[in-house]
Amino acid sequence: MFARTPRLLLRPGWMEDAPVLAQTIGDPSVLRNLTRAPSPYGLDDAEAFLALPQHPQLPRLLAFTRTQGAPRLVGGCGIHLDEQGAPELGYWIARPYWGLGFATEAARAVMSMARANGVRDIRACHFADNPASGNVLRKLGFRFTGQKAQRHSLGRDAMVDCLLFEEGDAMRQDNDPAMDLYRDALPVAA
């Protein structure tokens, strides 16, 4: 599976991507927001990840900038099955590219691919102290379920509160408790 967006090329990872993948995802500020990536993340971890078989219906892609020169690894995005066997969206973005909309762009493409393959009722979650990820999910049309769960973060070596999301309408959802930290920065309706 491949996808092209206005700024990104999403494709399966290849073994020659291992060094840049290890360097990019190995940033502690990235690892702390992931549940499934080992910490520290080295070349062996990247090679093991890239050697995993691809599921025919669940995209798992790396995102590269579409540039005139050599593409740069921006992050990764995919759908995997959670502990209950339900499809779950996951993504990460390299720190230099935070706040530029790449997570939303990549995840929108991956969600379209998954839906085209008949995958429905996709879930997602984010650590409660990472509200930027909640913003991405809301832009994609996910809605906060009102539920929290604890997930282990290998990057933190700790159990961390996660806010659970499910596919919903594209309307903006303001009931994400992580946003309480930023409530004063939200626009006020007239």
N, C-alpha and C positions, 0 to 999 in steps of 0.2 A: 504494500500500500504506500502510495505517495500522495502528497497534497501540495498545492502551490497556493499561497495567499498573496496579497499585494506586496508584502515585505519578507515573506518566509518561504523556504522550501522545507517541507516535513517529509522525512524518509526514515526507513529503518536504520538503526545504527549498524555500521560496518566495523569489522575488527580494526581497521586502520584508524577509526575514531577513538580508540581506547585511550591514547595519551591525552588528548584534549578533553575527553569526557572526564577522566580521572582528575585532571587539573581544575576543570570548571565546576563539577559537582562537589569536588573535595573541599570547597570553601566552607568553613564552619558556619557562616551566616546562611548558607543554602541548606546544609545538612541539618541544621537545627529545626527546620520546618518540614522535614520529611520523616515518614514513618518507616520506610522500607530500605533506605540506603544505609549501608554500614558506615560507621565512623571510627577511625578515619577511613576515607575512601581512597584507595590506591589503584594502581594499574591492574592488579589482579582482580579487584572488584569490578572495574570497568570491563575487563575481558570476560568475566563470568556473566555480567549483565548482557553484554553484546552476543554471547553464545546462547542465550535463552531462545527456545523456539518461539516463533511468531504464531499467535493464534489467528486463524483465518478471519474471524469476525471482530476481534478486539485489537484495534490499532495501538501500537506502542512505537512512537516515533521520536526522533531527534529533530529539533528545529534549528535551521541555519538561516542566516540573513541571505537575502538575494542581493548580491553586490556585483559591481563590475570586476572586482578582484576575487581573491579566494574567499569562499563563504566562511562565516564565523559562527561557531556554535553558540546559540542563544539559550537553549534549554531543551527540555523534553516534555512530552505530553502523551498520555495514553489512557486506555481503559483496561482495567484489570478486574478480576473477580475478588471481592472482599471475603472475609472469613465466613460469611453466610452464603457465599456463592452468587451474590448480587453484583452486577456491573458497577464499577466505581471509577470516576474520573480522577486522574492524578496528573500533576504537572509541577515543573520547577523551572525557574528562570535564573540564569547566571546574574550575579549581583550587578555588573555594569549595565545590565539591561532592565533593571527594575524600574517600574513606573512608566514604561514606554508603550504599554498595551500589547506586548508580545504574548503574554500568557492568555489574554482574551482571544487574540487572533489565532494562536495555535490551538487552543481548546475548542474554539468554534469549529475549526476545520476537522478536528478529531471527532467531535460530537456528530458532525454531519456524516462523516465516514461510518461511524458506529450505527447511526440511525439507518443509513443506506444498507447496512448489513443486517438490519432487523433487530438490533440491540435496543431495548426499551427500558424504561424505569431505571435510568442511570442515577446513581447517588454520588455524593461527594462530601468531603468534610475538610475542615481546616482547623489548625490549632487556634485556640481562643485568643492567643496573644499575637496572631497574624491577621489583622483585619483586612489587609490588602488582598489576601486570598479570598476572603468573603466578598469583597467588591467584585473580583473577577467572576465568582460564581453567580452573583446577582445579575451582572451584565449578560451572562449566558442564559438567564432565565431560570436559574435554580432558586429555590426558596428555602429558607431556614425552617426546619421541622419543629423547632422548639425543644429539641432534645440535645443533650450533651453525652459524650462518651469519653472514656479514657483510652488513649492509644499510647503505645510505647514509641518514643522517639529514640532511635539509635544514636542520633546526633547529640542528644541531651543525656542519654542513658537514664531516662526517667519516663514515668507515665505523665501524660499531659492531657489537659481537657481539650476535647475536639467538639466543634459545633457541626451538627449533621444537617445536610442539605439534600433535597430531592428535586427532580425536574419539576418545574412549575411554569407559571406564565412568565412572560418577559417583563412584567411590571416590577419596578424597584421595590425591594423588601427592606423595611426599616426596623424589623424586629430582631436583628442580630445583636445579641448582648455584647459582642466584642466592640460594636460601634459606640457603646456607652462611653468608651474612652475618648471618642472623637465627636461626641454629640454637638459640642460647641462649634465645630468646624463645618457642620452640615448647613446647607442653605435653608433659610427660614421662608416658609410660604407666606405670601402677602395676604 
